[in-house]
Amino acid sequence: MTWDATDFAILRALGADATLSAGALGRDLGLSQPATWRRIKRLQDEGVLAGRRVDLDAEALGFGVTVFLGVKLATKGRVSLEDFERAVTAIPEVQTVQHVLGLYDYRLRVVARDLSDFERVLRRRIMTLPGVGDVEANVLLSEERLSGPL
């Protein structure tokens, strides 16, 4: 699998705006629509372009607080990781579940309407999950999105 400058230009453009059509992208890059579509299809087939998504503005939707939780499981041997993952992904306020190496076993991104709503989610939903031990919360103050290594 080798990629050229045009492939990377396509990836950068779609990373900035996933809604671009092959025709619009091709015009920007000096390619025909069919040639651009073939390149996008090849990048998808090779697994480089794994999908497209829409980023929703949580605050505009009424979720003004974002908290990152570090979760350490209390008893790794007695609770399966799959059971914890299945239970935590069923909580709608949990936006991301990352299994990590380090002080904590999982890193969660949780959204809530406000701090009291977050406290409710933490106490009634997250702390009652199977195997939850130590939890550390970090409230998001601001976020900058970087374009990545391309």
N, C-alpha and C positions, 0 to 999 in steps of 0.2 A: 504494500500500500504506500504509494508515494503521492504527495500532494504538492501542487505548484502554487505560485503566488495568487493565481485566480481563485483556487480553492480556498485559500486563507482569506482572500478578500470577500468571498461569499460567506464564509463563517463569521467574519467580523461584522458584515452588514446584517446578517440574520440575528446575530447576537445583540445588535443594537435595536433592530426592529424585526421581530419574527413574523410580522404580517406582510412583509414585502412579497409581492408576486414575482414569479420567475421573469415575467416580462419587464417589470420595473427594475428588478435587480440586474437583468441583462443590459438594459439601457444604460444604467449607471456604470457597468463594467465593460461596455462595448461588445457584448455578446448577444446573439439571438436568443429569443425566448426558449426555443427547443434545446439549444446548447446549454443554456443555464439550467433548465429543468433536468437534463441528463446529468449534469454535475451534481445538482442537489440530490437526485435519486441515488447516484453512486455514493455520495457521502452518507446518505441514510443507510444504504445497503452495507457499507463498510462499518457502520456503527459509530461513526464520528459525529454525525448529526442525529442525536438520539430522539429528538422531538422538538416541538415548539410549544410554548406556553404563554399564558397571559399573566402578567403581574398585577394583582389587585392591590389597591391602596387601602390597607386595613383601617387606617385612621378615617378615611372618607366613608368607610362602611360602618363606622361607629366603634371600632376597636382601637382605642387611644393608647393602650399600653401593650408593649411587647416585652416579654421576659425570657431570658435564656436560663434554663434550669440544668444544672449538673446533677445527675441522679446516680447514686451508688447503690447497687443492689445489696441487700442485707445478707442474703444467703444464696450465693451463686449455685451451689450444688443442689439446693432444694427447690429452686424455682427456675424453670427453663427460660432462656432468653426469648424463645418464641412466644411463650405465654405472656411475658411482660410486653413484648413488642405488639402482640395482637391486642392486648388490653389498652395500651397507651395510644395506639393509632385509632382506636374507636372514640377517643375524646375529640370532639370537633374543634376545640380551642387549641389543640396541639397541632401546629402547622408542619413541624419537621421533627423527625426522630433520627438521631445519629448515634450509632454504636461506635464508641471511641475508646482509645487506649490512653490511660493516664489515671489521674486521681478519681475520676468518675467513670462509670460504665456507659452512660448515655448522656447526650446533650439534646435538650428539647427546646424548640422555639414555640412559645405559647403566647397567644394574643388574648386580650380581655378588654372589656369596655372601659374599665378603670381599675384602680388598685383593689377596691373592695370586691369587684368581680373576680379579679385574679386570685384573691385570697380564698374566695368560694371555690374556684376551680382547683386550687392547690389542696385545700383541706378535704373537699368532698370527692374529688375525682382522682387526683394524682397520688396523694398520700395514702389512699386506700388500695392502690394497685398491688398486685402480688409481688412480694419481694422487695419493695421500696425500703431503702435504708436512709442514708444521708442524702439531703437535698440542699443545693446551694443555688440561690437566685441572683441573677444580674439583670437589672432593668435597663432596657435599651434607651439611651438618651437621644442619639442621632445615628444615622447610617449613611455611608457613602458607598455607592456601587462602583466597583472598578471593572474595567472592560475585560480583564483577564490577560493571559499570556499571548494572545494572538495579536 
